């Protein structure tokens, strides 16, 4: 079995000797000398995590905080695999104390009785509804129970635009409507032979959930707040129909070849070959790393996404929360860690270190100068968050959000590769999603 599940091997000086112990479980007579290990599963390695753990551990000698990536098989990172790993860990008694979890999965886990309701402990951990945007708070709830302490709440469907390419094409400002986006993208697309060397826009490139973002802008969602699946709703049909128009206009194979030509570790916007891309603030580190001379405000910028004719401005946001598995060992120590991580300064430290926009409104105000100092590209994202305090998630916090996500993106793939009509693809997705509940 994975070493992570058996326990973390560490060398400590204990009872005057240097001993190898598993999770601090070797005893020598006094409970006070046994630090309690609190393990936090994350979906990846975060540079700031060791610093956060070290600071906590220095202040709490009786608790040893450890951040560890979720122990998944190589190449497997889907929510289905994570859910399976959590269930297996709870059955085997090797569950972590905390998981830094995406809102898509929280309600699903809660519906399976895999998480601890934090309702009785909200005051203890210092987390209050009044400090958070309504969407962020709702994303950590299921059936009136709070299951997570929100960490961040970041705008998702923001339009990155290449100022240099726009100037060469005589375009002075980013598009504000779908029609202008279509016209500008055509001006910014360059084809040599059968291959594109530059493209204006690809609707499904960037944020992986753009298909749901377009549905929101068309005035609908892929599911209702009560969990009813709406994958073949009028808004979803408009969304994938719009995407398929781009596939037909530019050709799915040619678009695929254009995307595959991007250097490893980069995307076509970072590579300077895609003029417009809709995605979230996680694009900023790639720009800093792979295009350090490509400057915000001079060479590129960010604006709110354009909207369709007659559409809405139902922009999206997403975030993460600290959640607690049902069979958690050392609950009180676990709650103490969440309380510490949720304190304004430590929440700010985590978000500044990871490049996330804090979910807490007071913490966001505190962290804003440091986030903008870290990367000026955060400014339009924070402005969007402040202008639209009730940004909505892609999916309501329901127990079928994972299924809707999987089947919706599968339908999008069928439509954009021209292997199915929009209506047929969504009808199949609707049937698959409902039968999978």
C-alpha positions as CSV (number, residue, x, y, z in Angstrom):
1,X,0.0,0.0,0.0
2,X,1.1,3.6,-0.6
3,X,3.4,4.7,2.2
4,X,1.3,7.8,2.6
5,X,-1.6,5.6,3.7
6,X,0.5,3.6,6.2
7,X,1.9,6.7,7.8
8,X,4.6,9.3,7.3
9,X,8.0,8.2,8.5
10,X,9.9,10.9,10.4
11,X,13.0,10.9,12.6
12,X,12.6,12.7,15.9
13,X,14.5,13.0,19.2
14,X,12.2,11.3,21.7
15,X,12.9,10.3,25.3
16,X,16.6,11.3,24.7
17,X,17.0,9.0,21.6
18,X,16.8,9.5,17.9
19,X,14.0,7.2,16.8
20,X,12.1,6.5,13.5
21,X,8.4,6.8,14.3
22,X,5.3,6.4,12.2
23,X,3.0,9.5,12.6
24,X,4.5,10.1,16.1
25,X,2.9,6.9,17.6
26,X,5.8,5.6,19.5
27,X,5.2,6.3,23.2
28,X,7.4,6.7,26.3
29,X,4.9,7.1,29.1
30,X,3.6,10.7,28.8
31,X,0.9,11.8,26.4
32,X,2.3,15.4,26.5
33,X,5.4,14.2,24.6
34,X,3.3,12.8,21.7
35,X,2.7,15.4,19.1
36,X,-0.5,14.8,17.2
37,X,0.0,14.6,13.4
38,X,-2.6,16.5,11.4
39,X,-2.4,15.6,7.7
40,X,-3.9,17.9,5.0
41,X,-4.4,16.3,1.6
42,X,-4.1,18.7,-1.4
43,X,-4.5,18.3,-5.1
44,X,-0.9,19.2,-5.7
45,X,2.3,20.6,-4.2
46,X,2.0,24.2,-3.1
47,X,5.2,26.2,-2.6
48,X,3.7,28.0,0.3
49,X,2.6,24.9,2.2
50,X,5.9,24.0,4.0
51,X,6.2,27.6,5.2
52,X,2.7,27.6,6.5
53,X,3.2,24.2,8.2
54,X,6.5,25.4,9.8
55,X,4.9,28.5,11.2
56,X,2.0,26.6,12.7
57,X,4.3,23.9,14.1
58,X,6.5,26.4,15.8
59,X,3.5,27.9,17.6
60,X,1.9,24.5,18.5
61,X,4.4,22.0,19.8
62,X,1.7,19.5,20.6
63,X,0.5,19.3,16.9
64,X,2.5,18.4,13.9
65,X,0.9,19.8,10.7
66,X,1.8,18.1,7.4
67,X,0.6,19.0,3.9
68,X,0.7,16.0,1.4
69,X,-0.6,15.6,-2.2
70,X,-3.5,13.2,-2.4
71,X,-1.9,9.7,-3.0
72,X,-3.2,8.9,-6.4
73,X,-1.8,6.6,-9.1
74,X,0.4,8.3,-11.6
75,X,-1.6,10.2,-14.2
76,X,-4.9,9.9,-12.2
77,X,-6.3,13.1,-10.8
78,X,-10.0,13.0,-11.6
79,X,-12.6,13.7,-8.8
80,X,-13.8,10.1,-9.2
81,X,-10.4,8.7,-8.3
82,X,-10.1,11.2,-5.4
83,X,-13.5,10.2,-4.1
84,X,-12.5,6.5,-4.3
85,X,-9.3,7.2,-2.5
86,X,-11.2,9.1,0.3
87,X,-13.6,6.2,0.7
88,X,-10.8,3.7,0.8
89,X,-8.9,5.7,3.4
90,X,-12.0,6.1,5.6
91,X,-12.7,2.3,5.4
92,X,-9.0,1.5,6.3
93,X,-8.7,4.1,9.1
94,X,-6.1,6.0,7.2
95,X,-8.1,9.1,6.3
96,X,-6.4,12.5,6.4
97,X,-7.6,15.1,8.9
98,X,-8.3,17.8,6.3
99,X,-8.7,18.0,2.6
100,X,-8.2,21.2,0.6
101,X,-11.2,20.6,-1.7
102,X,-12.7,22.1,-4.8
103,X,-16.4,23.1,-4.4
104,X,-17.4,20.7,-7.2
105,X,-16.9,17.7,-5.0
106,X,-17.8,19.0,-1.5
107,X,-21.6,18.5,-1.8
108,X,-21.1,15.1,-3.4
109,X,-19.0,13.9,-0.6
110,X,-21.4,15.3,2.0
111,X,-24.3,13.5,0.4
112,X,-22.3,10.2,0.7
113,X,-21.7,11.0,4.4
114,X,-18.0,11.3,3.9
115,X,-17.6,14.7,5.6
116,X,-18.0,16.2,9.0
117,X,-20.6,19.0,9.2
118,X,-18.9,22.1,10.6
119,X,-22.2,23.7,11.8
120,X,-21.5,23.0,15.5
121,X,-17.9,24.3,15.2
122,X,-18.3,27.5,13.2
123,X,-17.8,29.7,16.2
124,X,-14.9,27.7,17.4
125,X,-13.1,27.9,14.1
126,X,-13.9,31.6,13.7
127,X,-15.7,31.2,10.3
128,X,-18.8,33.4,9.8
129,X,-21.2,33.7,6.8
130,X,-21.2,37.5,6.9
131,X,-17.5,37.6,5.9
132,X,-18.0,35.8,2.6
133,X,-19.6,36.3,-0.8
134,X,-22.9,34.4,-1.0
135,X,-21.5,32.1,-3.7
136,X,-18.4,31.2,-1.8
137,X,-20.4,30.4,1.3
138,X,-23.0,28.4,-0.6
139,X,-20.2,26.4,-2.3
140,X,-19.2,24.9,1.0
141,X,-22.8,23.9,2.0
142,X,-25.1,21.0,1.4
143,X,-28.7,20.8,2.7
144,X,-28.2,23.7,5.2
145,X,-25.0,22.2,6.6
146,X,-21.6,23.9,6.2
147,X,-18.9,21.3,5.3
148,X,-16.0,23.6,4.5
149,X,-14.2,26.7,5.6
150,X,-13.8,28.7,2.4
151,X,-10.3,29.6,1.4
152,X,-10.5,31.5,-1.9
153,X,-13.1,32.8,-4.4
154,X,-11.6,33.7,-7.8
155,X,-13.3,35.0,-10.9
156,X,-13.1,32.4,-13.6
157,X,-14.3,33.6,-17.0
158,X,-12.1,36.6,-17.6
159,X,-10.9,37.6,-21.1
160,X,-7.1,37.8,-21.5
161,X,-6.2,39.9,-24.6
162,X,-2.9,40.4,-26.5
163,X,-2.5,44.2,-26.9
164,X,0.4,43.8,-29.4
165,X,-1.6,41.6,-31.8
166,X,-4.6,43.8,-31.5
167,X,-2.6,46.9,-32.4
168,X,-1.2,45.2,-35.5
169,X,-4.8,44.4,-36.6
170,X,-6.1,47.9,-35.9
171,X,-8.1,46.8,-32.8
172,X,-8.1,49.4,-30.0
173,X,-10.1,47.7,-27.2
174,X,-11.1,44.2,-26.2
175,X,-14.5,42.9,-27.4
176,X,-17.5,43.3,-25.2
177,X,-20.0,41.2,-27.2
178,X,-19.9,37.8,-28.9
179,X,-20.4,39.5,-32.3
180,X,-17.4,41.8,-31.9
181,X,-15.4,38.9,-30.6
182,X,-16.2,36.9,-33.7
183,X,-15.3,39.8,-36.0
184,X,-12.1,40.6,-34.2
185,X,-11.0,37.0,-34.0
186,X,-11.3,36.7,-37.7
187,X,-9.0,39.7,-38.2
188,X,-6.5,38.1,-35.8
189,X,-6.4,34.7,-37.4
190,X,-3.4,33.9,-39.7
191,X,-3.3,30.7,-41.8
192,X,-0.4,29.4,-43.8
193,X,-1.3,26.5,-46.0
194,X,-3.4,24.1,-43.9
195,X,-2.0,25.3,-40.6
196,X,-2.8,28.3,-38.4
197,X,0.2,30.2,-37.1
198,X,-2.0,32.6,-35.1
199,X,-5.6,32.5,-34.0
200,X,-8.0,35.1,-32.6
201,X,-10.0,32.9,-30.2
202,X,-11.0,29.3,-29.4
203,X,-14.0,29.2,-27.1
204,X,-13.0,25.9,-25.5
205,X,-9.4,26.8,-24.9
206,X,-8.5,28.2,-21.5
207,X,-10.8,27.5,-18.6
208,X,-11.9,23.9,-18.7
209,X,-15.5,24.9,-17.8
210,X,-16.0,27.6,-20.4
211,X,-18.9,25.6,-21.9
212,X,-20.8,26.2,-18.7
213,X,-19.6,29.8,-18.5
214,X,-21.2,30.5,-21.9
215,X,-24.4,29.0,-20.6
216,X,-24.4,31.3,-17.6
217,X,-24.0,34.3,-20.0
218,X,-26.9,33.0,-22.1
219,X,-29.0,33.1,-18.9
220,X,-29.0,29.5,-17.8
221,X,-27.0,26.9,-15.9
222,X,-26.3,23.1,-16.4
223,X,-28.2,22.3,-13.3
224,X,-30.7,24.0,-11.0
225,X,-29.9,24.8,-7.3
226,X,-32.0,21.8,-6.2
227,X,-29.8,19.5,-8.3
228,X,-32.1,19.0,-11.3
229,X,-29.8,18.3,-14.3
230,X,-30.3,20.8,-17.1
231,X,-27.6,19.7,-19.5
232,X,-29.9,20.0,-22.5
233,X,-31.4,23.3,-21.4
234,X,-31.8,26.2,-24.0
235,X,-28.8,28.0,-22.5
236,X,-26.6,24.9,-22.8
237,X,-27.8,24.4,-26.3
238,X,-26.9,28.0,-27.2
239,X,-23.5,27.5,-25.6
240,X,-22.4,24.4,-27.5
241,X,-24.0,25.6,-30.7
242,X,-21.9,28.8,-30.5
243,X,-18.8,26.7,-29.8
244,X,-19.6,24.4,-32.8
245,X,-19.8,27.4,-35.1
246,X,-16.1,28.1,-34.3
247,X,-15.2,24.5,-35.0
248,X,-17.0,24.6,-38.3
249,X,-15.5,28.0,-39.2
250,X,-11.9,27.0,-38.5
251,X,-11.9,23.2,-38.6
252,X,-11.4,21.0,-35.6
253,X,-8.3,19.3,-37.0
254,X,-6.6,22.5,-37.8
255,X,-7.5,24.0,-34.4
256,X,-6.2,20.8,-32.7
257,X,-2.9,21.0,-34.7
258,X,-2.6,24.7,-33.7
259,X,-3.0,23.8,-30.0
260,X,-0.7,20.8,-30.1
261,X,2.1,23.0,-31.6
262,X,2.3,25.0,-28.4
263,X,5.6,24.4,-26.5
264,X,5.4,22.1,-23.5
265,X,4.3,23.8,-20.3
266,X,2.8,26.7,-22.2
267,X,-0.5,27.6,-23.8
268,X,-1.1,29.5,-27.1
269,X,-1.8,32.8,-25.2
270,X,1.4,32.6,-23.3
271,X,3.2,31.7,-26.5
272,X,1.8,34.9,-28.1
273,X,-0.1,33.0,-30.8
274,X,-3.7,33.3,-29.4
275,X,-5.1,36.9,-29.2
276,X,-8.0,36.2,-26.8
277,X,-8.5,33.5,-24.2
278,X,-11.1,33.2,-21.4
279,X,-9.8,31.7,-18.2
280,X,-9.0,32.4,-14.6
281,X,-6.2,33.9,-12.6
282,X,-4.2,30.7,-12.6
283,X,-3.0,31.8,-16.0
284,X,-0.9,34.6,-14.3
285,X,1.9,32.3,-13.0
286,X,2.4,30.8,-16.6
287,X,2.8,34.3,-18.0
288,X,5.3,35.2,-15.3
289,X,7.2,31.9,-15.8
290,X,7.2,31.5,-19.6
291,X,6.8,35.0,-20.9
292,X,8.6,37.3,-18.3
293,X,9.1,40.1,-20.9
294,X,5.4,40.0,-21.9
295,X,4.1,42.8,-19.6
296,X,0.7,43.4,-18.1
297,X,-0.8,46.7,-19.3
298,X,1.7,47.1,-22.1
299,X,1.6,43.8,-24.0
300,X,-1.5,42.2,-22.6
301,X,-4.5,42.9,-20.4
302,X,-7.6,41.3,-18.8
303,X,-11.2,42.3,-19.0
304,X,-14.6,40.8,-18.2
305,X,-15.7,38.2,-20.7
306,X,-17.9,39.4,-23.6
307,X,-21.6,38.6,-23.5
308,X,-24.0,37.3,-26.2
309,X,-26.8,39.5,-27.6
310,X,-29.5,39.7,-25.0
311,X,-27.4,37.8,-22.5
312,X,-26.5,38.3,-18.9
313,X,-23.4,39.1,-16.9
314,X,-23.7,36.0,-14.7
315,X,-19.9,35.7,-14.4
316,X,-18.4,32.7,-12.7
317,X,-16.1,32.1,-9.7
318,X,-14.7,29.1,-8.0
319,X,-12.8,28.3,-4.9
320,X,-11.4,25.8,-2.4
321,X,-12.3,25.0,1.2
322,X,-10.8,23.1,4.1
323,X,-13.1,20.1,4.6
324,X,-12.9,17.3,7.2
325,X,-13.4,13.6,6.5
326,X,-16.1,11.9,8.5
327,X,-13.8,9.4,10.3
328,X,-11.3,12.0,11.2
329,X,-8.8,11.2,13.9
330,X,-8.1,13.9,16.5
331,X,-11.1,16.1,15.7
332,X,-10.3,18.9,18.2
333,X,-6.7,19.3,17.0
334,X,-8.1,19.2,13.4
335,X,-10.5,22.1,14.2
336,X,-7.6,24.0,15.8
337,X,-5.7,23.8,12.6
338,X,-8.6,25.0,10.5
339,X,-9.2,27.8,12.9
340,X,-5.5,28.8,12.6
341,X,-5.6,28.5,8.8
342,X,-8.8,30.6,8.6
343,X,-7.4,33.5,10.7
344,X,-7.1,36.6,8.5
345,X,-3.3,36.7,8.5
346,X,-2.8,33.0,7.8
347,X,-5.5,33.0,5.2
348,X,-3.9,36.0,3.5
349,X,-0.5,34.3,3.7
350,X,-1.8,31.2,2.0
351,X,-3.6,33.1,-0.7
352,X,-0.7,35.4,-1.4
353,X,1.7,32.5,-1.5
354,X,-0.5,30.4,-3.9
355,X,-1.8,33.4,-5.9
356,X,-5.4,33.0,-4.9
357,X,-8.0,35.7,-4.2
358,X,-9.2,35.2,-0.5
359,X,-12.8,34.2,-0.1
360,X,-13.2,36.3,3.0
361,X,-14.0,39.9,2.1
362,X,-12.1,41.4,5.0
363,X,-9.0,39.3,4.1
364,X,-9.3,40.2,0.5
365,X,-9.1,43.9,1.4
366,X,-6.0,43.1,3.5
367,X,-4.3,41.0,0.9
368,X,-5.1,43.1,-2.2
369,X,-1.9,45.3,-2.1
370,X,0.4,42.2,-1.8
371,X,-1.4,40.3,-4.5
372,X,-1.1,43.2,-6.9
373,X,2.5,43.6,-5.9
374,X,3.1,39.9,-6.6
375,X,1.5,40.3,-10.0
376,X,-0.2,43.4,-11.4
377,X,-2.4,41.1,-13.4
378,X,-4.4,40.4,-10.3
379,X,-5.9,43.9,-10.4
380,X,-8.7,43.3,-12.9
381,X,-9.6,40.0,-11.2
382,X,-9.9,41.8,-7.8
383,X,-11.8,44.6,-9.5
384,X,-14.2,42.1,-11.0
385,X,-14.7,40.4,-7.6
386,X,-15.5,43.7,-5.9
387,X,-17.8,44.9,-8.7
388,X,-19.7,41.6,-8.7
389,X,-19.7,40.4,-5.1
390,X,-22.2,37.6,-5.9
391,X,-20.3,35.8,-8.6
392,X,-21.8,32.3,-9.0
393,X,-20.2,28.9,-9.2
394,X,-20.4,26.8,-12.4
395,X,-22.5,24.3,-10.6
396,X,-24.7,24.7,-7.5
397,X,-23.5,22.7,-4.4
398,X,-25.4,19.5,-5.1
399,X,-24.6,15.9,-5.0
400,X,-24.5,15.5,-8.8
401,X,-22.2,18.3,-9.7
402,X,-19.4,15.9,-10.5
403,X,-21.6,14.0,-12.9
404,X,-22.8,17.2,-14.6
405,X,-19.2,18.3,-15.0
406,X,-18.1,15.1,-16.6
407,X,-21.0,14.6,-19.0
408,X,-21.2,18.3,-19.9
409,X,-17.5,18.4,-21.0
410,X,-17.9,15.1,-22.8
411,X,-20.8,16.6,-24.8
412,X,-18.7,19.7,-25.5
413,X,-15.9,17.5,-26.9
414,X,-18.4,15.7,-29.3
415,X,-19.7,19.0,-30.5
416,X,-16.4,20.7,-31.1
417,X,-14.9,17.7,-32.9
418,X,-18.0,17.7,-35.1
419,X,-18.9,14.1,-34.2
420,X,-22.3,15.0,-32.9
421,X,-24.9,17.8,-33.3
422,X,-25.3,20.1,-30.3
423,X,-28.8,18.8,-29.5
424,X,-28.0,15.1,-29.8
425,X,-24.8,15.5,-27.7
426,X,-26.6,17.3,-24.9
427,X,-29.5,14.9,-24.9
428,X,-27.1,12.0,-24.6
429,X,-25.2,13.8,-21.8
430,X,-28.5,14.5,-20.0
431,X,-29.5,10.8,-20.2
432,X,-26.1,9.6,-19.0
433,X,-26.0,12.1,-16.2
434,X,-29.5,11.2,-14.9
435,X,-28.9,7.5,-15.1
436,X,-25.6,7.9,-13.2
437,X,-27.2,9.5,-10.2
